[in-house]
Amino acid sequence: MENLVVASKVKALIKKSGEMNTSASAIEELSKLVENHCMTAIENARKSKRKTVMDRDFHE
């Protein structure tokens, strides 16, 4: 699976905020979560008969 997040940015945030390291599997899992949320948002936009995914599509 292709990473959908910038691993270096995620690792830096976790290091800065939690003083912890980040495993490669954590990045993979985060990418899966992002993909799932995007797919849900796409479906929500389709239900609203739009071709543009909007911020609100992630919350419906």
C-alpha positions in Angstrom: 0.0 0.0 0.0 1.1 3.5 -0.8 1.7 5.8 2.1 -0.9 8.6 2.1 0.8 10.6 4.9 4.2 12.3 5.1 5.9 9.9 7.4 8.6 12.4 8.4 6.0 14.9 9.5 4.0 12.3 11.5 7.2 11.1 13.1 8.2 14.6 14.0 4.9 15.4 15.5 4.9 12.3 17.7 8.5 12.9 18.7 7.8 16.5 19.6 4.5 16.0 21.3 5.0 12.6 23.0 8.8 12.2 23.0 8.3 8.8 21.3 9.5 7.0 18.2 7.1 5.9 15.5 7.2 2.4 13.9 6.7 1.8 10.1 3.6 -0.2 10.9 2.1 2.9 12.7 2.5 4.9 9.5 0.9 2.1 7.4 -2.0 1.9 9.8 -2.5 5.7 9.7 -2.5 5.6 5.9 -5.2 2.9 6.0 -7.3 5.2 8.3 -6.8 8.1 5.9 -7.8 6.0 2.9 -11.0 4.8 4.7 -11.9 8.3 5.7 -11.4 9.5 2.1 -13.5 6.7 0.7 -16.3 7.6 3.1 -16.0 11.3 2.2 -16.2 10.3 -1.5 -19.4 8.4 -0.9 -20.9 11.3 1.1 -20.1 13.7 -1.8 -21.7 11.3 -4.3 -24.9 11.1 -2.1 -25.0 14.8 -2.2 -24.7 14.7 -6.0 -21.4 16.6 -6.0 -18.1 15.9 -7.7 -16.2 17.8 -5.1 -15.2 16.3 -1.7 -15.7 19.0 0.9 -14.7 19.2 4.6 -18.2 18.4 5.7 -18.1 15.0 3.8 -15.6 13.8 6.4 -18.1 14.4 9.2 -21.3 13.0 7.8 
